[in-house]
Amino acid sequence: MTARTPDDHPAAAPAPPQTAPQTPPHAPAVPPHPGAQAAAPHPGQAQGYWPGQMPAGGPVGYVSPIPIRKATLLDAVASEWTKIRSVRSTMWTLGVMVLLVLGIGFLAATLVAGQDGDTGNSSPLALGFFGVLLGIICVVTLGVLTISSEYGTGMIRTTLTACPDRGRVLGAKSIVFFLLTFVITLISTGMIAVVDSALLGDRTTFTPDAETWLRATVGVSLYVATLGLLGLAVGALLRHSAGAITLMLGVVLLPMVLSLFMMGDALSEVRKALIEYSIPMQLSAFYATSADHIEGPTGWTPLWIMLGVAGVALAGAYVSLTRRDA
């Protein structure tokens, strides 16, 4: 037996080269559908959040395109302005008020101008009193409806949900209502004052000065708008439109009516107080001149009285709004 050496082993066959599998000619590649596209990942998937699990502030690095800021009183005022100008009650009540102020004031001046003789030393602007006296009924009605109508429809819940600060809601309603009624009343009283002065200027010996014009226009408008705020406060306290309107009509008319039935001497002081501090008598003080004999508050005093009463009523409305459920 002979020994084999390493050179005697046969050479190993080389391995065949590795090649990529070829697509069979009978199975061509299918192109993607023209409308197909990759599904966009959820905004929180990159950070490991899925729908329903994302933090309240959004995923890390997310910036909202909507600016986030704290709500202010101006935002509430803008909301209340949108509401009060988009309802029909505002147009009807203020429209009727303007017609009463202008129509009755012009009719009274026309009747006086058609009579013989002069009007003495009375102010020609005083004839605007009759239209304003009837117009305040429309103003107090709108003041009540500004807030009581939301309680009747349930809209107050939506309002307080959007603006949980109830004091801000009451303040915004008061600001919008006061400015709206003041501007409308000022335009109406200014127009009728000019008309009455033109019709009766040569029939009286009294020439209105700046103070008389100011009280017959700005003073009356401030008084009427403040009286409307009192109606708004009563509406917030009662939360019932019919009841609040009835109460406000009683405040305007009842003292003067009750005084007519107090004929005894024992009630003379009560009768005098009811007449002097009634709404019609306080309103007439803005048209009075030095020649007119008026008992009770004169000049700008009725406005300060009404501001105090409306302020107390609004304070009570604020307490009621913050402590009672909507």
Backbone bond lengths (Angstrom), bond angles and torsions (degrees), N, CA, C in turn:
res aa  C-N    CA-C-N  psi(-1)  N-CA   C-N-CA  omega(-1)  CA-C   N-CA-C  phi
1 M - - - 1.483 - - 1.511 107.53 -
2 T 1.292 114.56 136.09 1.462 119.87 -178.42 1.512 109.02 -109.18
3 A 1.310 117.82 145.48 1.496 122.66 -179.94 1.503 109.72 -82.87
4 R 1.369 114.78 143.84 1.473 120.74 177.58 1.517 110.20 -95.34
5 T 1.228 114.31 143.98 1.473 121.17 177.47 1.528 108.95 -98.43
6 P 1.380 118.08 162.70 1.490 119.92 177.89 1.497 113.18 -56.24
7 D 1.334 116.84 -27.67 1.463 116.94 -178.59 1.506 111.80 -73.18
8 D 1.352 115.37 -13.39 1.451 117.36 -177.62 1.526 112.54 -79.86
9 H 1.453 119.56 -13.07 1.470 121.92 -179.96 1.517 109.82 -73.11
10 P 1.364 116.48 144.05 1.486 118.43 -179.93 1.518 110.93 -73.93
11 A 1.279 118.20 148.54 1.486 122.95 -179.66 1.523 110.02 -68.59
12 A 1.408 115.54 138.52 1.488 120.32 179.81 1.513 109.58 -72.04
13 A 1.352 114.70 142.43 1.474 119.45 -178.42 1.535 109.15 -74.18
14 P 1.302 117.17 136.64 1.495 118.82 179.63 1.532 111.18 -65.21
15 A 1.447 114.97 146.49 1.481 120.22 -179.17 1.514 109.63 -74.55
16 P 1.328 115.53 144.61 1.478 117.59 -179.99 1.522 110.44 -67.93
17 P 1.288 118.56 145.25 1.488 121.09 -179.47 1.534 110.96 -65.44
18 Q 1.400 115.34 145.11 1.456 122.69 179.64 1.527 108.88 -86.60
19 T 1.291 115.20 126.64 1.471 120.04 -179.76 1.514 108.71 -125.00
20 A 1.356 116.81 151.49 1.480 122.39 179.11 1.509 109.63 -67.32
21 P 1.337 115.18 141.94 1.479 116.96 179.52 1.516 109.75 -64.28
22 Q 1.257 113.16 140.06 1.457 119.76 -179.24 1.526 109.75 -95.77
23 T 1.359 114.16 145.34 1.460 119.43 177.26 1.508 109.19 -71.95
24 P 1.273 115.55 129.13 1.465 116.54 -179.79 1.520 109.79 -59.75
25 P 1.310 114.87 145.72 1.462 117.42 -178.21 1.516 112.81 -63.83
26 H 1.325 117.58 -19.99 1.455 119.01 -177.92 1.523 112.46 -90.52
27 A 1.398 120.63 -0.90 1.472 123.98 -179.27 1.517 109.15 -126.18
28 P 1.315 118.29 77.80 1.467 120.04 -179.49 1.530 110.45 -68.69
29 A 1.350 114.34 154.98 1.485 120.33 178.82 1.520 109.64 -67.71
30 V 1.383 116.65 135.09 1.470 121.99 -179.82 1.517 108.86 -91.16
31 P 1.324 118.72 120.23 1.478 119.64 179.70 1.523 110.20 -69.96
32 P 1.334 118.11 155.76 1.480 120.66 179.24 1.520 110.59 -67.95
33 H 1.351 114.28 155.67 1.473 119.99 178.39 1.530 110.02 -64.90
34 P 1.344 117.74 139.26 1.473 118.55 -176.57 1.522 113.44 -58.05
35 G 1.339 119.24 -33.50 1.460 120.73 -176.79 1.504 113.88 -91.10
36 A 1.329 117.50 -1.24 1.450 119.84 -176.65 1.518 109.96 -78.59
37 Q 1.350 117.43 139.60 1.456 121.74 176.36 1.518 107.78 -147.62
38 A 1.291 114.03 158.39 1.453 119.45 -177.94 1.521 110.28 -67.76
39 A 1.310 117.21 137.04 1.464 121.41 179.22 1.515 109.73 -69.19
40 A 1.328 115.10 132.98 1.461 119.79 -179.78 1.519 109.52 -71.69
41 P 1.298 118.08 133.66 1.464 120.00 179.92 1.520 110.33 -69.08
42 H 1.319 116.84 154.50 1.470 122.44 176.60 1.522 108.88 -62.82
43 P 1.373 118.37 144.52 1.465 119.07 -177.09 1.515 113.81 -55.62
44 G 1.324 117.57 -25.48 1.458 118.40 -177.62 1.506 114.49 -96.63
45 Q 1.358 118.46 -1.25 1.463 119.50 -176.27 1.520 111.66 -68.15
46 A 1.356 115.28 -31.41 1.459 117.15 -179.31 1.519 111.31 -65.10
47 Q 1.344 116.97 -26.54 1.461 120.55 179.23 1.521 111.66 -101.73
48 G 1.325 117.24 3.71 1.444 119.65 177.60 1.511 114.43 91.70
49 Y 1.364 118.01 13.58 1.461 121.37 179.60 1.517 109.59 -104.45
50 W 1.297 116.19 143.87 1.454 122.36 177.54 1.524 109.06 -117.89
51 P 1.341 117.30 165.97 1.469 118.64 -179.64 1.517 111.98 -54.14
52 G 1.343 115.24 133.00 1.447 120.57 -177.08 1.502 114.16 90.02
53 Q 1.366 118.00 -12.62 1.452 121.62 -179.15 1.522 112.07 -115.00
54 M 1.336 118.51 -0.68 1.454 120.87 -176.63 1.526 109.96 -70.40
55 P 1.314 119.36 141.00 1.467 120.75 178.63 1.523 110.99 -61.82
56 A 1.336 115.07 162.00 1.471 120.03 -178.15 1.513 111.86 -61.09
57 G 1.298 118.50 -34.88 1.453 121.07 -178.71 1.511 114.25 -83.05
58 G 1.343 118.27 3.54 1.447 120.88 -178.81 1.513 110.73 90.53
59 P 1.309 118.06 171.32 1.462 121.23 -180.00 1.514 110.60 -65.90
60 V 1.309 114.70 160.06 1.455 120.79 -179.09 1.525 109.45 -61.43
61 G 1.332 115.39 128.76 1.456 119.54 179.48 1.515 114.02 89.30
62 Y 1.349 119.18 -2.08 1.466 121.57 -178.63 1.521 109.67 -83.26
63 V 1.323 117.46 134.40 1.463 123.58 178.19 1.521 108.06 -122.36
64 S 1.342 117.04 120.70 1.461 121.04 -178.95 1.528 110.37 -70.74
65 P 1.336 117.73 137.07 1.470 119.56 177.05 1.513 112.91 -73.51
66 I 1.346 117.88 -14.82 1.459 122.05 179.92 1.523 108.84 -90.05
67 P 1.334 118.77 123.12 1.468 119.63 -179.78 1.518 111.09 -65.52
68 I 1.312 116.14 134.25 1.459 122.83 -179.20 1.522 107.78 -107.12
69 R 1.354 115.98 120.80 1.454 120.95 178.66 1.516 109.18 -145.05
70 K 1.293 115.72 166.04 1.457 120.85 -179.41 1.517 110.18 -78.01
71 A 1.345 116.96 136.08 1.460 121.39 178.64 1.520 109.93 -67.57
72 T 1.324 116.13 145.89 1.453 122.58 -177.87 1.524 110.27 -123.52
73 L 1.324 115.08 177.11 1.464 120.62 177.74 1.522 110.89 -65.24
74 L 1.320 117.47 -32.89 1.463 120.07 179.14 1.524 111.55 -64.39
75 D 1.336 117.08 -33.92 1.462 119.81 175.96 1.529 110.85 -64.98
76 A 1.322 116.99 -41.39 1.464 120.25 177.30 1.521 111.23 -66.89
77 V 1.340 116.93 -37.50 1.465 120.41 177.64 1.524 110.49 -63.84
78 A 1.335 116.95 -42.68 1.468 120.20 178.00 1.525 111.47 -61.94
79 S 1.322 116.30 -39.17 1.470 119.90 178.33 1.527 111.19 -65.65
80 E 1.330 116.75 -44.92 1.464 119.78 -179.42 1.527 111.36 -67.77
81 W 1.320 117.51 -33.79 1.464 119.97 176.98 1.529 110.67 -65.13
82 T 1.334 116.40 -39.72 1.463 119.89 177.33 1.527 110.87 -62.83
83 K 1.331 116.83 -40.13 1.459 119.80 -178.80 1.520 112.45 -70.26
84 I 1.324 117.19 -44.26 1.466 118.86 -173.36 1.520 112.18 -72.83
85 R 1.329 117.47 -26.96 1.467 118.86 179.97 1.530 112.79 -90.62
86 S 1.319 117.09 -6.70 1.461 119.92 -177.76 1.523 113.51 -102.90
87 V 1.341 117.46 2.01 1.460 120.29 178.68 1.526 109.51 -106.90
88 R 1.311 116.10 152.24 1.458 120.50 -175.55 1.525 112.63 -73.62
89 S 1.325 117.00 -28.06 1.464 118.91 -177.34 1.522 111.80 -60.51
90 T 1.329 117.38 -33.67 1.465 119.81 178.59 1.517 111.15 -64.70
91 M 1.316 117.14 -46.92 1.459 120.80 -179.01 1.527 111.14 -63.79
92 W 1.334 117.21 -43.07 1.454 119.74 -176.43 1.522 112.34 -70.22
93 T 1.313 117.93 -47.05 1.461 120.16 -176.53 1.525 111.68 -67.38
94 L 1.323 117.28 -46.69 1.468 119.01 179.54 1.524 111.05 -70.85
95 G 1.331 117.70 -32.42 1.461 120.10 177.19 1.515 111.81 -65.20
96 V 1.339 116.53 -42.54 1.466 119.94 177.50 1.524 110.40 -66.62
97 M 1.334 116.75 -37.61 1.461 119.35 178.10 1.524 111.89 -61.59
98 V 1.322 117.23 -43.19 1.468 120.91 178.57 1.524 110.52 -63.70
99 L 1.334 117.45 -42.25 1.468 120.47 178.75 1.526 111.35 -63.29
100 L 1.319 118.07 -39.06 1.458 120.71 179.09 1.526 111.52 -66.73
101 V 1.321 116.58 -45.39 1.467 119.86 -178.51 1.522 110.81 -63.78
102 L 1.321 116.67 -47.76 1.459 120.11 -177.44 1.524 111.71 -74.42
103 G 1.327 117.05 -44.23 1.460 120.23 -175.37 1.512 113.06 -67.64
104 I 1.336 116.94 -50.66 1.459 119.45 -178.03 1.531 110.81 -69.84
105 G 1.321 117.38 -37.69 1.458 119.52 177.58 1.517 112.37 -63.03
106 F 1.318 116.55 -41.82 1.474 119.84 178.39 1.526 110.95 -69.58
107 L 1.337 117.50 -39.85 1.460 120.49 179.56 1.526 111.26 -64.08
108 A 1.328 117.41 -42.00 1.464 120.18 178.82 1.519 111.21 -64.56
109 A 1.323 117.51 -42.37 1.463 119.99 179.08 1.520 111.61 -66.19
110 T 1.323 117.25 -36.51 1.466 120.31 178.84 1.527 111.55 -66.40
111 L 1.338 116.48 -41.43 1.468 119.78 178.85 1.523 111.36 -65.07
112 V 1.321 117.42 -41.25 1.465 119.98 -179.99 1.525 110.34 -69.46
113 A 1.323 117.18 -37.74 1.468 119.93 179.88 1.511 112.06 -68.17
114 G 1.324 118.56 -24.76 1.455 121.51 179.96 1.507 114.57 -81.52
115 Q 1.329 116.98 -8.63 1.460 120.15 179.89 1.526 110.78 -89.85
116 D 1.325 115.78 157.57 1.457 121.12 178.30 1.526 110.16 -78.23
117 G 1.311 114.86 152.96 1.455 120.30 178.93 1.515 112.01 87.67
118 D 1.348 115.31 179.45 1.460 120.39 -179.45 1.524 109.77 -108.74
119 T 1.303 115.02 175.72 1.465 121.50 -177.43 1.521 112.24 -97.45
120 G 1.299 117.75 10.06 1.457 120.71 177.71 1.512 112.24 76.37
121 N 1.336 115.27 -138.00 1.461 121.20 -175.82 1.527 111.86 -103.02
122 S 1.317 117.97 20.34 1.461 121.28 179.15 1.518 110.58 -84.49
123 S 1.323 115.08 155.49 1.460 120.14 -178.75 1.522 110.69 -77.96
124 P 1.325 117.92 134.95 1.474 119.19 176.44 1.521 112.31 -67.47
125 L 1.323 117.59 -17.19 1.461 120.46 179.70 1.515 112.35 -76.89
126 A 1.345 116.95 -14.53 1.464 120.23 -175.07 1.515 112.70 -66.97
127 L 1.332 118.66 -20.36 1.459 119.96 -178.96 1.533 112.28 -71.28
128 G 1.315 117.46 -13.32 1.463 119.59 174.32 1.514 113.08 -72.63
129 F 1.330 117.28 -10.83 1.468 121.63 -178.63 1.526 112.01 -61.68
130 F 1.317 118.08 -39.42 1.466 121.14 -173.23 1.532 111.28 -66.37
131 G 1.317 117.40 -42.10 1.458 119.69 178.07 1.515 112.73 -68.02
132 V 1.345 116.76 -38.92 1.465 120.18 179.34 1.522 110.70 -67.39
133 L 1.342 117.67 -36.53 1.459 120.69 -179.86 1.525 111.55 -60.67
134 L 1.309 117.19 -40.53 1.471 119.78 176.58 1.528 111.26 -77.72
135 G 1.317 117.08 -30.45 1.458 119.87 -178.65 1.512 113.57 -68.66
136 I 1.341 117.97 -26.08 1.467 118.91 -178.85 1.527 111.41 -67.46
137 I 1.317 117.76 -21.81 1.464 119.50 175.85 1.534 109.74 -63.14
138 C 1.319 116.71 -40.12 1.473 120.35 177.45 1.518 111.06 -66.72
139 V 1.337 116.93 -37.53 1.468 120.47 -177.44 1.529 111.01 -67.75
140 V 1.329 117.48 -45.93 1.465 118.99 -179.71 1.530 110.73 -67.62
141 T 1.322 117.23 -31.20 1.466 119.90 176.32 1.528 110.67 -64.59
142 L 1.331 115.99 -45.12 1.468 119.22 178.41 1.521 111.02 -65.62
143 G 1.345 116.93 -36.29 1.461 119.06 177.99 1.519 112.05 -61.62
144 V 1.320 117.03 -40.98 1.461 120.41 177.85 1.522 110.65 -66.05
145 L 1.333 116.92 -46.18 1.472 120.92 -176.19 1.515 112.52 -67.61
146 T 1.332 118.50 -22.76 1.463 120.84 -178.39 1.523 111.92 -57.33
147 I 1.328 116.65 -33.53 1.467 118.82 -178.89 1.526 112.48 -118.61
148 S 1.332 118.26 -34.09 1.470 119.24 -176.84 1.522 112.32 -69.23
149 S 1.331 117.58 -29.61 1.464 119.70 179.30 1.521 111.53 -65.07
150 E 1.328 117.96 -30.14 1.463 120.20 178.21 1.523 111.06 -71.20
151 Y 1.315 117.02 -31.64 1.461 119.26 174.82 1.521 111.01 -70.84
152 G 1.330 116.65 -34.77 1.453 119.43 179.55 1.511 113.36 -69.06
153 T 1.333 117.48 -35.40 1.463 121.46 -179.03 1.522 113.62 -93.85
154 G 1.315 118.04 -10.46 1.462 121.11 -176.21 1.509 113.38 84.41
155 M 1.330 118.01 2.48 1.458 121.73 179.89 1.521 112.07 -65.30
156 I 1.334 116.85 -20.78 1.456 119.92 -178.64 1.529 110.84 -63.04
157 R 1.336 118.10 -29.69 1.463 120.23 178.16 1.522 110.85 -66.39
158 T 1.330 116.14 -40.65 1.466 119.65 177.18 1.519 110.52 -65.92
159 T 1.328 116.37 -40.41 1.459 120.31 179.69 1.520 111.19 -62.10
160 L 1.314 117.22 -45.81 1.462 120.51 -178.30 1.523 112.24 -75.09
161 T 1.324 117.71 -21.49 1.459 119.46 173.61 1.526 110.71 -73.15
162 A 1.322 115.93 -41.50 1.469 120.11 177.96 1.520 111.35 -70.64
163 C 1.334 117.28 -32.65 1.467 121.38 179.86 1.526 107.99 -134.07
164 P 1.334 117.96 89.98 1.473 120.19 -176.51 1.525 113.74 -65.40
165 D 1.323 118.06 -19.53 1.462 121.11 178.91 1.533 108.60 -74.69
166 R 1.324 117.22 100.71 1.457 121.17 -173.23 1.524 112.09 -71.49
167 G 1.304 116.81 -30.79 1.452 118.89 174.91 1.512 112.15 -64.24
168 R 1.331 116.45 -36.44 1.467 120.23 177.43 1.527 110.80 -67.32
169 V 1.324 117.14 -37.45 1.463 120.40 178.09 1.524 110.67 -63.40
170 L 1.333 116.89 -47.93 1.464 120.49 179.68 1.520 110.90 -63.70
171 G 1.335 117.15 -40.41 1.460 119.97 178.68 1.517 112.40 -64.93
172 A 1.334 116.74 -41.09 1.464 119.74 179.56 1.525 111.38 -65.56
173 K 1.330 117.40 -41.98 1.466 120.16 177.33 1.524 110.93 -62.07
174 S 1.322 116.85 -41.83 1.464 120.39 -178.72 1.521 111.20 -65.66
175 I 1.323 117.29 -42.35 1.465 120.78 -178.64 1.524 110.79 -64.94
176 V 1.325 116.23 -48.31 1.467 119.92 -178.14 1.521 111.04 -63.00
177 F 1.328 116.65 -46.04 1.466 119.84 -178.73 1.529 111.19 -65.09
178 F 1.314 117.40 -44.84 1.465 120.39 -177.53 1.523 111.02 -62.44
179 L 1.323 117.23 -47.73 1.467 119.68 -178.35 1.526 111.51 -65.20
180 L 1.334 117.14 -39.92 1.458 119.86 -179.25 1.524 111.36 -64.68
181 T 1.311 117.15 -49.40 1.471 119.78 -178.39 1.521 111.41 -68.73
182 F 1.317 117.47 -34.93 1.467 119.71 178.51 1.522 111.02 -63.91
183 V 1.319 117.33 -45.39 1.467 120.46 -178.31 1.529 110.51 -65.61
184 I 1.343 117.29 -46.11 1.463 119.97 -179.19 1.527 111.02 -63.91
185 T 1.335 117.38 -42.51 1.465 120.14 179.28 1.525 111.25 -67.34
186 L 1.315 117.28 -38.21 1.464 120.48 179.71 1.530 111.12 -64.30
187 I 1.317 117.16 -41.31 1.466 120.18 177.77 1.527 110.33 -64.29
188 S 1.322 116.69 -43.17 1.472 120.68 -178.12 1.528 111.54 -66.51
189 T 1.332 116.72 -48.87 1.467 119.64 -179.26 1.523 111.45 -67.18
190 G 1.324 117.42 -34.45 1.464 119.25 177.07 1.516 112.18 -65.32
191 M 1.337 116.28 -41.82 1.463 119.69 179.51 1.524 111.62 -66.01
192 I 1.332 118.02 -44.79 1.471 119.47 -178.02 1.520 110.73 -71.51
193 A 1.326 118.65 -28.64 1.461 120.44 175.94 1.522 110.79 -65.91
194 V 1.313 116.91 -41.30 1.466 120.20 178.07 1.523 110.53 -65.54
195 V 1.345 117.22 -42.41 1.472 120.80 -179.43 1.523 110.92 -64.78
196 D 1.341 117.33 -46.95 1.461 120.04 -179.38 1.518 111.61 -64.63
197 S 1.311 116.84 -38.47 1.461 119.45 178.24 1.520 111.71 -64.90
198 A 1.338 116.63 -36.61 1.467 119.57 179.21 1.523 111.70 -71.22
199 L 1.343 116.94 -36.11 1.467 119.93 -178.34 1.523 112.85 -77.01
200 L 1.321 117.22 -33.74 1.467 120.74 -172.64 1.522 112.97 -115.60
201 G 1.299 116.91 9.43 1.461 118.51 -177.36 1.511 113.81 -61.17
202 D 1.350 118.17 -34.75 1.464 121.81 -179.34 1.517 112.48 -93.13
203 R 1.348 117.99 4.97 1.455 121.02 -178.54 1.533 111.71 -106.56
204 T 1.296 118.14 4.72 1.450 121.55 -178.22 1.521 109.85 -137.25
205 T 1.319 115.11 153.35 1.467 120.71 177.55 1.524 111.89 -91.52
206 F 1.328 116.35 -2.49 1.464 120.29 -178.66 1.525 109.49 -95.80
207 T 1.313 116.13 130.43 1.460 122.02 176.98 1.523 108.47 -108.65
208 P 1.315 118.89 113.44 1.474 119.78 -178.09 1.525 111.57 -61.88
209 D 1.317 115.46 133.04 1.455 120.53 175.99 1.527 109.79 -95.51
210 A 1.332 116.12 -174.73 1.471 120.42 -176.87 1.521 111.26 -63.42
211 E 1.333 116.92 -37.56 1.459 120.03 179.42 1.520 111.34 -64.38
212 T 1.320 117.04 -41.95 1.462 120.73 179.43 1.523 111.36 -64.69
213 W 1.320 116.91 -42.99 1.462 120.32 177.45 1.524 111.22 -63.78
214 L 1.334 116.50 -39.81 1.467 120.14 -177.58 1.524 111.35 -65.91
215 R 1.324 117.04 -42.96 1.469 119.41 -179.88 1.517 111.88 -70.75
216 A 1.342 117.48 -34.47 1.468 120.43 -178.15 1.518 113.27 -76.77
217 T 1.305 118.31 -12.02 1.469 121.52 -179.96 1.535 110.98 -119.19
218 V 1.321 117.26 -69.13 1.466 120.97 -177.44 1.530 111.02 -67.82
219 G 1.351 116.61 -44.98 1.460 119.26 -178.84 1.521 112.56 -62.45
220 V 1.327 116.22 -45.67 1.470 119.79 178.50 1.524 110.74 -63.31
221 S 1.322 117.80 -40.81 1.468 120.77 -178.92 1.520 111.37 -65.93
222 L 1.322 117.66 -40.34 1.464 120.18 176.91 1.530 110.94 -65.02
223 Y 1.307 116.80 -39.96 1.467 120.66 179.89 1.531 110.78 -65.32
224 V 1.321 117.29 -45.20 1.465 120.73 -178.91 1.529 110.60 -65.60
225 A 1.339 117.90 -42.71 1.464 120.74 179.83 1.525 110.99 -65.14
226 T 1.339 117.47 -37.78 1.464 120.67 177.68 1.523 111.20 -67.97
227 L 1.332 116.61 -37.78 1.465 119.85 174.90 1.524 110.48 -62.55
228 G 1.328 117.64 -36.73 1.457 120.49 174.88 1.517 112.08 -64.25
229 L 1.353 117.57 -35.96 1.465 120.54 175.37 1.525 111.29 -62.87
230 L 1.328 116.03 -36.27 1.464 118.91 174.76 1.528 110.95 -61.17
231 G 1.335 116.69 -39.93 1.463 119.91 175.91 1.515 111.91 -64.01
232 L 1.335 117.42 -38.14 1.468 120.46 177.68 1.523 110.69 -63.29
233 A 1.337 116.61 -42.08 1.470 120.12 179.27 1.521 111.25 -64.80
234 V 1.332 117.09 -40.84 1.470 120.18 177.94 1.527 110.32 -64.69
235 G 1.332 117.45 -38.20 1.456 120.20 176.53 1.514 112.69 -63.20
236 A 1.351 117.10 -37.16 1.463 120.25 177.17 1.517 111.82 -70.21
237 L 1.329 117.28 -30.95 1.465 120.17 -179.85 1.528 111.89 -76.38
238 L 1.335 116.62 -44.24 1.459 120.06 -176.83 1.527 113.14 -85.97
239 R 1.338 117.44 -31.27 1.469 122.77 179.74 1.525 112.19 60.61
240 H 1.297 116.88 26.99 1.458 121.89 -179.40 1.519 107.48 -142.34
241 S 1.327 116.49 119.23 1.462 120.72 -171.72 1.526 112.12 -62.69
242 A 1.326 116.97 -51.48 1.463 120.00 -176.25 1.518 111.63 -62.71
243 G 1.320 117.43 -44.09 1.453 120.25 -179.62 1.513 112.83 -65.47
244 A 1.340 117.01 -41.35 1.460 120.43 -179.19 1.525 111.38 -68.96
245 I 1.331 118.03 -39.97 1.464 120.74 178.41 1.525 110.23 -64.82
246 T 1.330 117.16 -42.16 1.466 120.67 178.21 1.523 110.93 -61.46
247 L 1.319 117.12 -42.46 1.459 120.68 179.30 1.525 111.39 -63.73
248 M 1.331 117.15 -41.36 1.460 120.30 -179.82 1.532 111.44 -68.19
249 L 1.307 117.81 -37.14 1.467 119.83 175.26 1.526 110.64 -63.19
250 G 1.329 116.20 -36.26 1.456 119.56 175.90 1.523 111.92 -65.86
251 V 1.330 116.67 -38.70 1.468 119.92 177.80 1.523 110.99 -63.41
252 V 1.325 117.17 -37.29 1.457 121.16 -177.24 1.527 111.73 -76.54
253 L 1.319 117.72 -42.91 1.465 120.74 -169.20 1.518 114.75 -107.60
254 L 1.326 118.32 -29.36 1.461 120.52 -170.42 1.526 114.03 -64.06
255 P 1.337 121.58 -42.76 1.480 118.86 -179.61 1.525 113.36 -56.89
256 M 1.329 117.10 -42.98 1.464 119.49 179.77 1.539 111.06 -67.02
257 V 1.325 116.99 -37.54 1.464 120.28 -179.95 1.528 110.69 -69.43
258 L 1.324 117.84 -42.23 1.464 120.65 179.90 1.522 111.79 -63.46
259 S 1.311 117.02 -35.06 1.467 119.69 -178.80 1.522 112.07 -63.79
260 L 1.325 117.54 -24.46 1.463 120.34 -179.88 1.518 112.34 -69.55
261 F 1.341 117.93 -22.02 1.460 121.72 -176.92 1.529 112.22 -100.97
262 M 1.309 117.91 1.09 1.462 121.36 179.63 1.525 108.92 -99.50
263 M 1.316 115.82 83.68 1.461 120.92 -175.35 1.527 113.07 -97.26
264 G 1.315 118.78 -16.89 1.458 120.99 -177.63 1.515 112.79 -72.31
265 D 1.328 115.38 155.88 1.463 119.76 178.73 1.523 111.94 -68.18
266 A 1.318 116.90 -28.31 1.455 119.74 -178.69 1.525 111.96 -67.06
267 L 1.322 116.58 -24.70 1.465 120.92 -178.50 1.529 112.38 -106.27
268 S 1.322 116.57 15.76 1.462 119.26 -176.44 1.526 111.98 -64.62
269 E 1.314 117.57 -39.95 1.464 120.20 179.97 1.528 111.27 -68.46
270 V 1.331 115.45 -38.56 1.463 118.59 177.86 1.522 110.06 -65.99
271 R 1.335 116.05 -43.16 1.459 119.84 179.00 1.530 110.89 -61.66
272 K 1.314 117.00 -41.22 1.466 120.87 179.86 1.526 111.22 -63.91
273 A 1.341 116.94 -41.97 1.465 120.22 179.81 1.522 111.64 -66.93
274 L 1.324 116.77 -39.86 1.459 119.91 178.80 1.531 111.41 -62.63
275 I 1.319 115.75 -38.67 1.464 118.79 -179.44 1.528 110.92 -72.54
276 E 1.315 117.00 -45.49 1.461 120.34 -174.85 1.522 112.53 -66.37
277 Y 1.329 117.30 -35.75 1.462 120.34 -175.25 1.532 112.57 -105.14
278 S 1.299 117.84 13.79 1.462 120.26 174.60 1.520 110.32 -72.81
279 I 1.315 116.49 157.08 1.462 121.12 -178.50 1.530 111.76 -61.07
280 P 1.337 120.59 -46.40 1.472 118.94 179.41 1.522 113.23 -59.91
281 M 1.354 117.87 -39.80 1.456 119.93 -178.86 1.531 111.33 -69.56
282 Q 1.324 117.26 -39.29 1.462 119.47 177.31 1.524 111.26 -66.49
283 L 1.330 116.53 -36.37 1.461 119.26 178.22 1.523 111.15 -67.24
284 S 1.322 117.73 -37.12 1.468 120.62 -179.88 1.516 112.06 -67.09
285 A 1.338 117.39 -21.92 1.457 119.95 -179.78 1.522 112.21 -64.74
286 F 1.313 118.00 -25.02 1.463 120.38 179.17 1.528 112.04 -72.42
287 Y 1.324 117.21 -20.13 1.461 121.39 -179.41 1.527 112.33 -101.20
288 A 1.317 117.76 -5.53 1.462 120.84 -174.67 1.530 110.78 -75.37
289 T 1.321 115.26 152.40 1.462 123.09 175.13 1.523 108.86 -114.19
290 S 1.310 115.61 178.85 1.459 119.77 179.96 1.521 111.62 -66.39
291 A 1.320 117.84 -23.29 1.462 121.23 179.24 1.518 112.48 -80.20
292 D 1.318 118.30 -17.20 1.461 121.68 -179.13 1.524 110.17 -84.21
293 H 1.301 115.83 138.16 1.465 121.21 179.14 1.528 108.35 -98.98
294 I 1.334 115.32 106.19 1.459 121.25 -178.74 1.520 108.31 -122.62
295 E 1.325 116.12 126.63 1.449 121.58 175.74 1.527 109.10 -90.91
296 G 1.295 114.68 138.75 1.453 119.14 -179.47 1.512 112.08 104.59
297 P 1.329 117.68 -163.12 1.459 121.59 -177.51 1.528 111.70 -61.39
298 T 1.313 116.41 138.25 1.460 122.57 178.69 1.523 109.64 -130.18
299 G 1.334 115.13 170.91 1.460 120.02 178.27 1.516 111.82 64.21
300 W 1.339 116.04 -129.91 1.462 122.32 -179.06 1.526 112.69 -93.16
301 T 1.330 117.88 0.11 1.465 120.61 -177.74 1.529 113.42 -59.38
302 P 1.336 120.32 -40.94 1.478 118.60 177.82 1.522 113.52 -57.42
303 L 1.335 117.31 -32.54 1.465 119.47 179.11 1.520 110.56 -67.41
304 W 1.332 117.63 -41.93 1.472 119.62 179.89 1.519 110.18 -65.49
305 I 1.334 117.38 -37.21 1.473 120.08 177.79 1.521 110.58 -63.21
306 M 1.326 116.16 -45.80 1.465 119.43 -178.47 1.524 111.21 -67.28
307 L 1.329 117.77 -36.23 1.464 120.57 176.85 1.525 110.80 -62.61
308 G 1.332 117.10 -40.46 1.461 119.84 178.33 1.522 112.45 -65.86
309 V 1.327 116.67 -43.79 1.472 120.06 179.87 1.529 110.55 -64.85
310 A 1.339 116.87 -44.42 1.467 119.92 179.71 1.524 111.30 -65.29
311 G 1.349 117.17 -36.12 1.459 119.77 178.36 1.521 112.38 -63.89
312 V 1.333 116.54 -42.87 1.470 120.30 177.73 1.526 110.67 -64.09
313 A 1.328 116.51 -41.97 1.466 119.98 -179.81 1.526 111.27 -65.48
314 L 1.332 117.52 -39.91 1.464 120.21 178.45 1.524 111.41 -67.51
315 A 1.327 117.46 -35.11 1.466 119.73 175.45 1.525 110.98 -62.93
316 G 1.330 116.05 -42.23 1.462 119.16 175.66 1.513 112.58 -64.52
317 A 1.353 116.48 -37.35 1.465 119.66 177.54 1.527 111.03 -65.42
318 Y 1.331 117.09 -36.42 1.470 120.30 178.43 1.530 110.50 -65.30
319 V 1.318 116.88 -43.92 1.472 119.83 178.58 1.527 110.74 -62.74
320 S 1.333 116.00 -42.45 1.464 119.67 179.20 1.523 111.50 -65.35
321 L 1.323 117.09 -39.05 1.464 120.08 -177.40 1.516 112.13 -69.83
322 T 1.329 117.31 -33.61 1.457 120.61 -177.37 1.522 113.36 -84.34
323 R 1.330 117.90 -20.99 1.464 120.19 -175.17 1.528 113.48 -105.73
324 R 1.315 117.05 -14.16 1.473 119.64 -179.54 1.519 110.05 -107.76
325 D 1.314 115.62 150.88 1.459 120.89 177.26 1.519 109.51 -71.03
326 A 1.336 115.41 152.17 1.465 119.84 179.75 1.516 110.70 -71.55
